[in-house]
Amino acid sequence: MPVPPELLSVAVEQCSETIMVADHEGTIVYVNSQFEKATGYSAEYAVGRNLDFLRSGKTPRETFDDLWTTLNHGKPWEGEFINRRKDGSEYVEHSKISPVEWQGGSANKKYYLAIKKDITAKKESEEELSKLAYTDALTGLPNRAHFLQELESAVATTKDGSNQCAVIYMDLDRFKEINDTLGHDAGDQFLVQAAKRFESVLTENALLSRLGGDEFVILLRDTSNAEAEMTVHRLETAMVAPIDLGEQSPILSASIGVAVSQLASASSSTMLKQADIAMYHSKYNNLGFSFYTCQMEEAVVRKVLISEKLTTAIEEGNLRLKYQPIVELKNDKLYGVEALMRWEDPDLGAISPSEFIPIAECQNMIDDISDWLFRETACQYRQWVAEGFEFAGRIAINLSERELAKPNRVVEILALLQSLEVPPEIYEIELSESAFINETGHTQTNLDALANAGMIIAIDDFGTGHSALWQLRTQKLDKLKIDHSFVQRMETDQATRDIVEAITAMASLLDLKVIAEGVENLTQVDLLKDIKCCYAQGYHFAKPLTAKIFATDWLGKAQAVA
């Protein structure tokens, strides 16, 4: 049944979408009532005018080319226009346009029927979602997805060799400590302020992004090695002042790695990986920043692997303790024992503490390692006592300089020992010389707390650092441990013997005991006795032993001297 023209007219007028008819020259011949609601223009104004008055100039030229190509082939077209309302505001309109052949008057005439819908709100919502998908919620910076997209585009422009781009990778130092000690809200504020600092020193060709956590990256487009280095120096300057968090002002610093595109060999994933490797090279070697070189990759990959394995080494029982006796030279009696960590990894084999401890420090795992050390030695001490061994000496363990720089670290250690039901007095704490040279307010407070709790403080590897006499005089020290390198050279070098003798004499004046490390033969023992060094440890007396063998061979022989 044919639709009555009157019904069709009413339906078109009441349609919720704009309906427009224009001739082949673009002159509007009809609009429905929704047109005025959508554009602000009345039908009287629009009819007879070319529809150019609706254009904003923002619709891409390619859209119109596609429109007319399609319509000229007699096919309907569908797409979007950015138009302008009567009040000047812009809106996005989805249009379906179909060619219409109509014979009116004396000849056929071509018209176009357009059905239009305002989709501005939808587009804005999509743009907001897109922005959220590409923006870091905390800092407002571009996120990882956005950065990778931009990096891919930048790398593509370098393929012909006419320019290059660079990636600067930054990992904030000690951020975990800020989160742990000040709380996550303070940590978030720290990241926000750090981002603002970095942004303030960057040029227009730089894109700063937050990859996640405490990692930031910068893309430098159309740059050079020299400009990349200058950018790093500006970033370092921006980190000079501490971050103000109210009651606390943590220091802002970062390990930085730089990778520069290498013509056609560059790819976005490769560049990001290389910058990451350079960053780790800086972190593990205490450097401010490093440019990536292929030579650093193998060493960094091993360190990253060690870092990953270290997180599970304790749980999987791959960390072990060995015990090396410390003897009194005048009678060869047991004076004390040093607990030495050993790590045998199923894949990497034996890993020395000299290799994994610095990595633990860099990755903020050193507290976990030390807590494990205290737990193991405390349990072993209790076991020796339960088995009837009387050990009146002390167990020497090493603490990290970085640990001592943390507020309340000793409070945590003492609480742990209390929970383990062992007295702090059984421990001797060995520290590097640098712990005294680089001491902070927290370091001194922690040293005092250790001493006040009854622990003995010793400087390990003495002679390899740069500590001064006045520093030793002002510390609550009990012992110096002479580095094994001096002991080894004493046999053949008179100057070294003189140095060791001077150290021993100085220690005596300061009422400090001296322990010689790395003693391997009787000749060294005799030389040490001659210069009045009272205590020693090394392979001449015993290699590091399992707890059971140490107890049987040493604790079973004699009670340790006080």
C-alpha positions in Angstrom: 0.0 0.0 0.0 1.5 3.3 -1.0 2.4 5.8 1.8 0.3 8.9 1.8 2.4 12.0 0.9 1.1 13.8 4.0 2.3 10.9 6.3 5.6 10.9 4.6 6.0 14.6 5.1 5.1 14.4 8.8 7.5 11.5 9.3 10.4 13.5 7.7 9.6 16.6 9.7 9.5 14.7 13.0 12.6 12.6 12.3 15.2 12.9 15.1 17.9 13.2 12.5 18.6 16.1 10.2 17.4 15.5 6.7 18.6 17.7 3.9 18.2 17.8 0.1 20.6 19.8 -2.1 21.0 20.0 -5.8 24.2 19.1 -7.7 25.6 22.6 -7.2 25.3 22.3 -3.4 22.2 24.6 -3.1 19.9 23.5 -0.3 16.4 22.9 -1.5 15.0 21.3 1.7 15.7 20.8 5.4 13.5 19.3 8.1 12.8 20.9 11.5 15.8 19.0 13.2 18.1 21.0 11.0 17.4 24.2 13.0 17.9 22.3 16.3 21.3 20.9 15.1 22.7 24.1 13.4 20.8 27.1 14.8 19.9 28.1 11.3 16.2 28.3 10.3 14.8 26.5 7.2 14.0 29.9 5.7 17.7 31.0 6.0 19.1 27.7 4.7 16.9 27.0 1.7 18.3 28.5 -1.4 21.7 29.0 0.0 24.8 27.0 -0.8 25.7 24.7 2.1 29.2 26.2 2.3 27.9 28.4 5.2 27.9 25.2 7.4 31.6 24.3 6.7 34.2 24.9 9.5 37.2 24.4 7.3 38.3 21.5 9.6 37.0 18.6 7.5 40.0 17.1 5.6 40.2 17.7 1.9 40.4 13.9 1.4 36.9 13.5 2.8 35.4 15.7 0.1 37.4 13.9 -2.6 36.1 10.6 -1.4 32.6 12.0 -1.2 32.4 13.2 -4.8 34.2 10.2 -6.2 31.6 7.9 -4.7 28.6 10.0 -5.6 29.7 10.6 -9.1 29.7 6.8 -9.5 26.1 6.8 -8.5 26.8 5.2 -5.1 25.8 6.3 -1.6 28.5 7.7 0.7 28.9 7.6 4.4 31.3 9.6 6.6 31.9 12.5 9.0 32.1 16.3 8.6 33.3 18.9 11.1 30.7 21.7 10.7 30.0 25.0 12.3 26.7 26.1 14.0 25.2 29.6 13.8 26.7 30.5 17.2 30.2 29.6 15.9 30.6 26.4 17.8 31.9 23.3 15.9 30.2 19.9 15.9 30.9 16.6 14.3 28.2 15.2 12.0 27.8 11.7 10.7 26.2 11.8 7.2 24.7 9.3 4.9 24.4 10.9 1.4 22.7 9.3 -1.6 22.3 10.6 -5.1 18.6 11.1 -6.2 17.4 11.3 -9.8 14.2 13.3 -10.1 12.4 14.4 -13.2 10.8 17.7 -12.5 9.8 20.2 -15.1 11.4 19.7 -18.6 14.6 17.7 -17.6 16.1 15.2 -15.2 17.9 16.9 -12.4 20.4 15.4 -9.9 19.8 15.9 -6.2 21.4 14.5 -3.1 19.6 13.3 0.0 21.6 13.6 3.3 20.6 12.1 6.6 22.8 13.6 9.3 23.3 13.0 13.0 25.2 15.1 15.5 27.9 12.8 17.1 29.9 15.5 18.9 29.3 14.0 22.4 30.2 10.5 21.2 33.4 11.8 19.6 34.4 13.8 22.7 33.8 10.7 24.8 35.9 8.6 22.4 38.7 11.2 22.5 38.5 11.3 26.3 38.8 7.5 26.4 41.7 7.7 24.0 43.4 10.3 26.1 43.0 8.1 29.2 44.4 5.2 27.3 47.5 7.2 26.3 48.0 9.3 29.5 49.5 8.4 32.9 46.8 9.0 35.4 49.1 10.2 38.2 51.4 12.6 36.4 49.3 13.5 33.4 52.3 12.6 31.2 52.1 10.4 28.1 52.2 6.8 29.2 54.1 3.8 27.8 51.6 3.1 24.9 51.8 6.7 23.8 55.6 6.8 24.1 56.0 3.6 22.0 53.7 5.0 19.3 55.7 8.2 19.1 59.0 6.4 19.2 58.0 4.2 16.4 57.1 7.3 14.3 60.4 9.0 15.2 62.5 6.0 14.3 60.8 5.7 10.9 62.0 9.2 10.0 65.6 8.2 10.6 65.8 5.4 8.1 67.2 7.5 5.3 70.0 8.7 7.6 69.1 12.4 7.4 68.5 12.7 11.1 68.5 10.7 14.3 66.5 10.4 17.5 67.5 9.5 21.0 65.9 7.8 24.0 66.8 8.9 27.6 65.8 6.3 30.2 65.6 7.4 33.8 65.1 5.2 36.9 64.7 7.2 40.1 67.1 6.2 42.9 65.8 5.0 46.3 62.1 5.5 45.4 61.1 2.3 47.2 62.6 3.7 50.4 60.4 6.8 50.0 57.3 4.7 49.6 58.3 2.4 52.5 59.2 5.2 55.0 56.9 8.1 54.0 54.0 6.2 52.5 52.5 5.8 49.1 50.8 9.2 49.1 54.1 10.9 49.6 55.6 8.6 46.9 52.9 9.7 44.5 53.6 13.4 45.2 57.3 12.8 44.8 56.7 11.4 41.3 54.4 14.3 40.4 57.0 16.9 41.4 59.8 14.9 39.7 57.8 14.9 36.5 57.3 18.7 36.7 61.0 19.2 37.3 61.9 17.2 34.2 59.3 18.9 32.0 60.6 22.3 33.0 64.1 21.7 31.4 63.0 20.0 28.1 62.8 21.6 24.7 60.0 21.4 22.2 61.6 18.4 20.4 61.4 16.3 23.6 58.6 14.1 24.7 58.6 13.1 28.4 56.7 10.0 29.4 56.2 7.9 32.5 56.7 4.2 31.7 55.4 3.1 35.1 56.6 3.0 38.7 59.6 5.2 39.1 60.7 5.0 35.4 60.6 8.0 33.0 61.7 8.1 29.4 62.3 11.0 27.0 62.2 10.9 23.3 64.4 13.5 21.5 63.4 13.9 17.8 65.9 15.2 15.2 68.7 15.4 17.7 72.4 14.7 18.1 74.7 13.0 20.7 75.8 16.4 21.9 72.2 17.6 22.3 71.2 14.4 24.1 74.1 14.9 26.5 73.1 18.5 27.1 69.6 17.4 27.9 70.9 14.9 30.5 72.9 17.7 32.1 69.8 19.9 32.3 67.9 17.0 33.9 70.8 16.6 36.4 70.5 20.3 37.2 66.8 19.9 37.8 67.5 17.2 40.4 69.9 19.3 42.5 67.3 20.5 45.0 65.4 18.0 47.2 61.7 17.4 46.7 59.6 19.3 49.3 57.1 16.9 50.8 56.3 18.9 53.9 58.0 17.3 56.9 60.5 15.5 54.7 62.5 16.6 51.7 63.9 13.5 49.9 66.7 13.9 47.5 65.8 13.5 43.8 68.4 11.5 41.8 68.2 9.0 38.9 70.3 6.5 37.0 70.2 7.6 33.4 70.9 5.7 30.1 70.9 7.1 26.6 70.5 5.3 23.3 70.8 7.0 19.9 69.3 5.7 16.7 71.8 4.1 14.3 70.4 4.6 10.8 68.6 1.7 9.3 69.5 -0.7 12.1 67.4 1.2 14.6 64.0 0.0 15.8 61.8 1.3 18.5 62.1 -1.8 20.6 65.8 -2.0 20.2 66.3 1.6 21.2 64.2 1.3 24.3 66.1 -1.9 25.3 69.5 -0.2 24.7 68.6 2.9 26.7 67.4 0.5 29.5 70.7 -1.4 29.4 72.7 1.9 29.5 70.5 3.0 32.5 71.4 -0.2 34.4 75.0 0.2 33.5 74.9 3.6 35.2 73.0 2.2 38.2 75.3 -0.7 38.8 78.5 1.3 38.3 77.4 4.4 40.3 77.6 6.6 37.2 75.3 9.6 36.6 74.5 8.6 33.0 75.8 6.4 30.2 75.5 6.2 26.4 74.7 2.7 25.2 77.6 0.7 23.8 77.4 -2.9 22.7 80.2 -3.8 25.1 78.1 -3.0 28.2 75.3 -5.3 27.2 76.6 -8.7 28.3 77.6 -7.4 31.8 74.3 -5.6 32.3 72.3 -8.6 31.2 74.0 -10.7 33.7 73.4 -8.2 36.5 69.7 -7.9 35.6 69.5 -11.7 35.6 71.2 -11.8 39.0 68.8 -9.2 40.3 65.8 -11.2 39.1 67.1 -14.4 40.7 68.0 -12.7 43.9 64.4 -12.0 44.7 63.7 -15.8 44.9 67.1 -17.0 46.1 66.2 -16.7 49.8 62.8 -18.5 49.4 64.4 -21.3 47.3 67.2 -21.8 49.8 70.0 -20.9 47.4 71.7 -18.6 49.9 73.9 -20.3 52.5 76.2 -19.2 55.3 79.8 -20.3 55.9 81.7 -19.5 59.1 85.3 -18.5 59.2 87.1 -18.5 62.6 88.9 -15.4 63.9 91.8 -16.4 66.2 94.0 -14.8 68.8 97.5 -15.0 67.5 99.3 -15.3 70.9 97.6 -18.7 71.6 95.7 -19.7 68.4 92.5 -19.8 70.4 89.1 -18.9 68.9 88.3 -15.3 69.3 85.2 -14.9 67.1 83.7 -16.0 63.8 82.7 -14.2 60.6 79.5 -15.3 58.9 80.0 -15.2 55.1 77.2 -15.5 52.6 77.5 -17.9 49.7 75.1 -18.2 46.8 75.0 -21.2 44.5 72.5 -20.6 41.7 71.3 -23.6 39.6 71.9 -21.7 36.4 74.6 -19.2 37.0 76.7 -21.3 39.5 78.6 -19.7 42.4 77.9 -15.9 42.7 80.2 -13.9 44.9 78.8 -11.5 47.5 81.1 -8.8 45.9 78.9 -9.2 42.8 75.4 -9.7 44.2 75.5 -7.3 47.2 76.0 -4.1 45.1 73.1 -5.4 42.9 71.0 -5.9 46.0 71.8 -2.3 47.1 70.8 -0.9 43.7 67.5 -2.9 43.7 66.6 -1.9 47.2 66.8 -5.6 48.3 69.7 -5.1 50.8 67.4 -4.9 53.8 65.9 -8.3 52.9 69.3 -9.8 52.6 70.4 -8.4 55.9 67.3 -9.6 57.6 67.9 -13.1 56.3 71.5 -12.9 57.6 70.4 -12.0 61.1 67.7 -14.7 61.1 70.1 -17.4 59.9 72.9 -16.5 62.4 70.4 -16.1 65.2 68.9 -19.5 64.6 72.4 -21.0 64.3 73.5 -19.4 67.5 70.5 -20.8 69.4 71.2 -24.2 67.9 74.8 -24.2 69.1 73.7 -23.3 72.5 71.0 -26.0 72.5 73.7 -28.5 71.4 75.8 -27.6 74.4 78.5 -25.5 72.7 79.6 -22.5 74.6 80.5 -19.6 72.4 81.5 -16.4 74.2 82.8 -14.6 71.1 80.9 -12.7 68.6 79.5 -13.4 65.2 80.8 -10.8 62.7 78.4 -9.8 59.9 78.6 -7.1 57.3 76.0 -4.3 57.0 75.6 -2.0 54.0 76.4 1.7 54.0 73.1 2.2 52.3 71.3 0.5 55.1 72.8 2.8 57.7 71.7 5.9 55.7 68.1 4.9 56.3 66.1 6.3 59.2 65.1 3.7 61.8 66.9 0.8 60.1 68.6 -0.2 63.4 65.3 0.0 65.2 64.0 -2.6 62.7 67.1 -4.8 63.2 66.8 -4.7 67.0 63.1 -5.6 66.8 63.9 -8.5 64.6 66.6 -9.8 67.0 64.1 -9.4 69.9 61.6 -11.5 68.0 64.3 -14.1 67.4 65.2 -14.1 71.1 68.9 -13.5 70.7 70.8 -10.7 72.4 72.4 -8.0 70.2 75.6 -8.5 72.1 76.5 -11.6 70.2 77.1 -9.5 67.0 80.0 -7.6 65.6 79.0 -5.3 62.8 81.5 -4.8 60.0 81.2 -1.7 57.8 83.2 -0.3 54.9 85.3 2.8 55.4 83.0 4.7 53.0 80.2 4.3 55.6 82.1 6.6 57.9 83.4 9.0 55.2 80.0 9.5 53.6 78.0 9.4 56.8 74.7 11.2 57.0 72.7 12.2 60.0 70.8 8.9 59.8 74.2 7.0 59.6 75.5 8.5 62.8 72.2 7.9 64.6 72.2 4.2 63.5 75.8 3.7 64.5 75.1 5.1 67.9 72.1 2.8 68.2 74.1 -0.2 67.3 76.8 0.6 69.8 74.2 1.4 72.5 72.5 -1.9 71.9 75.8 -3.7 72.8 77.1 -4.5 69.3 80.7 -4.0 68.4 81.5 -1.9 65.4 84.5 -2.7 63.1 85.8 -1.1 59.9 86.2 -3.8 57.3 89.0 -3.8 54.6 90.8 -1.0 56.4 93.3 0.8 54.2 91.4 0.5 50.9 89.3 3.7 51.6 90.1 7.2 52.6 89.1 7.5 56.2 91.0 10.0 58.4 92.3 9.6 61.9 89.9 12.3 63.2 87.0 10.3 61.8 88.1 7.1 63.7 88.5 9.1 66.8 85.0 10.5 66.8 83.3 7.1 66.1 82.2 4.4 68.5 84.6 1.9 66.9 86.1 -1.2 68.5 88.1 -2.8 65.7 89.9 -2.4 62.4 90.2 -5.2 59.9 93.3 -4.9 57.8 92.6 -5.7 54.1 94.0 -9.0 52.8 95.9 -7.1 50.1 98.2 -5.6 52.7 98.7 -8.9 54.4 99.7 -10.6 51.1 102.3 -7.9 50.3 103.9 -7.9 53.7 106.1 -10.8 52.9 107.9 -9.1 50.0 107.4 -5.4 50.5 109.0 -3.5 53.4 106.9 -0.4 52.8 103.7 -2.5 53.2 105.0 -3.9 56.5 105.7 -0.4 57.7 102.1 0.7 56.7 100.6 -2.3 58.6 102.7 -1.6 61.6 101.7 2.0 61.6 98.0 1.0 61.4 98.5 -1.3 64.3 100.3 1.3 66.4 97.6 3.9 65.6 94.9 1.5 66.5 96.5 0.8 69.8 96.6 4.5 70.6 92.9 4.7 69.8 92.2 1.6 71.9 91.1 -0.3 68.9 91.7 -4.0 68.3 93.2 -5.0 64.9 92.3 -8.1 62.9 94.3 -9.1 59.9 92.3 -10.7 57.0 93.5 -13.2 54.4 96.3 -14.8 56.4 97.5 -17.7 54.4 100.8 -19.0 55.9 103.0 -19.1 59.0 105.4 -16.4 57.7 102.5 -13.9 57.6 101.5 -15.0 61.1 105.0 -14.3 62.4 105.2 -10.9 60.7 101.9 -9.9 62.2 103.0 -11.0 65.7 106.2 -9.0 65.3 104.2 -5.8 64.8 101.9 -6.7 67.6 98.8 -7.5 65.6 96.7 -9.6 68.0 94.0 -11.2 65.8 93.7 -12.8 62.4 91.6 -14.9 60.1 92.3 -16.7 56.8 93.0 -20.0 55.1 96.1 -20.6 57.3 93.6 -21.2 60.2 90.6 -22.4 58.3 88.6 -21.8 55.1 85.0 -20.7 55.6 83.2 -23.8 57.1 79.7 -25.1 57.4 78.1 -24.4 60.7 78.3 -28.1 61.7 82.1 -28.4 60.9 82.8 -25.1 62.6 81.1 -26.2 65.7 82.8 -29.6 65.7 86.3 -28.3 64.9 86.3 -25.1 66.8 83.5 -24.8 69.3 84.2 -28.3 70.4 87.9 -27.6 71.0 87.8 -24.6 73.3 85.6 -21.8 74.6 86.1 -18.6 72.7 88.0 -15.9 74.6 86.2 -12.7 75.4 
